[in-house]
């Protein structure tokens, strides 16, 4: 069984898989009488020609490290953004592109970081490391199937060090 170490989530390391959603640098614009900084258009949402954006709430059970990854999934018809509704670190798992998942990469998202997976990116299931595991999820709503799952055999163990 392969073991990989989860790395800190950075925009640069995550770029092949999607966007890191966080407040970095100065706001693009000040709004609300100068009391709110707008960090504008931070993710490329892609819902294909037949879909629309939807916002759902996910409440996932917390996991612990080391974590055994047994399944990855992808959404061929649209991107998917996870926005934590808590202030805890959480685990982000992705695999390199291909018809089957390529090498696995794992990141620990810091409090205040969300992600947007590019359309078709293999990724692990929602993996909070603490309760509550509450996330707002922006993804494609449409009539065509948008979920492919791939069991890993053997599984991959993800560690903190």
N, C-alpha and C positions, 0 to 999 in steps of 0.2 A: 504494500500500500504506500503510495506517495505521500509525503508530508511537505507542506509549504508553509512559510511564515507570512502572516498578514503584515503588510506594510502600511504606513500612514497614507491616507487618501490625499492625493494632490491632483490638481487639474492637469498637470503635465503627464503624470503616470497613467491617469485614467482616460486621457484624450482618445486613444484608439477605440474605446468602448462607449463613450458618451461624455456628458458634461457634469462637472462638479458644481453644485448649486450652493453658493455661500456668499457672504458679504466680504469682498476683498477690495481694497483700495477705496478711493473717494467715490461717492455716488455719482451717477451720470447726471442727475438732476435733483434739485431740492424742490419738494412739493409741500402742500398743506401749510402754507404760510411759513415755509422754511423750517418746519418741525419734523420733516420726514425725508430721508434720503432714498431716492429711487435708484436701485441698481437694476438697470433696464435690460430686458431681453437676454437672459442668461442661459437659455437652452434652446436648441433647435428641435421643436416638437414636430413629429412627422406621423400623420395619421392616414396616409394614402388617400386615393381618390374616393373611397367608399366609406370613410370613417369620420368621426367627429371626436372632439376632446370631451372627456368625462372626468369628474373628480369623485373618487371613492375613498372610503376610510377603511384601513386595514388595521386589525388588532392582533398582532402576532405574539406567540409565546416566546419568551426569551430563551436563548441558547447560551452555552458557555464554551470557552476555549479550553482545551482543544476541541474543535468541532469537526465532526465527520460529515463530509459533503457526499451525498449519495445521488443527487439529482440536480441537473441544471435545466433551465427552460429558456425559450426565446419567444418573441412576439414578432412574426414576420410581417404583419400588417401595420405595425405602429410602434413608435417609441413609448417608453414608460418611465415616469419620474416618481421617485420616492422622496417625500418631504416629511422628515420626522416631526412629530408633534410632542416632542420631549427634548430634554437637554442631556442625553446620554450618548456615549459612543455606540456604534453599531457596525456590524460586519457587512461589507460589500464584496461579493464574489462574482467574477466574470471569467469567461473563457475566450480564447482567441477564436476568430471567425473560421467558419467552414461548414460543410454539410453536417458534420459531427463536431462537437466542441473540441477546440485545440487546447493547448496548455492553459491551466487554471492560474488565475491571479487573484489574490485576496488583499483587501484593504480594510483598515479600521477608519471609519468616518468619525471625525471629532464632533462634539456637540455643535449644532448649528450648520452642519453640512448635509446636503441632500445630493441626490444624483439623478441624472436623466440618462437612461440606457438608450443608445441609438437603436433604431428599428433593426430587428434581426439579431441583436447581440445576445449570445448565450450568457445567462447569469444564474446565480444561485437564488434560492427562495429568500424571501424577506427574513433577515436574521438579526433581530435586536439582541443585544447582550445584557440588557437590563429591562425590568418592567418599569413603566408600561411600554408595550411594543406598538404604540399607536402612530400611524403614518397616514398622511394624505397622499393619495396616489392619483396622478394624472396620466391617463392612458386612453387608448382608442376604444371607442364604443362603435360597434357596427354589426352587420348581419353575418359577415364571413368569419370563419374560425381565425383566432389570433393567438393560439398557444400551441407550442410544440415542447414536449418534455423529453429529456434524454437521461436515462439512468446511467450512473457511472459504475463501471465494473472493471477494476476495483474502485472503491471509494477513495477520496482524497482527504487527508487529515490536515486541518488548518490550525496552526499554533500561533501564540503570541510572541514566542521567541525560539 
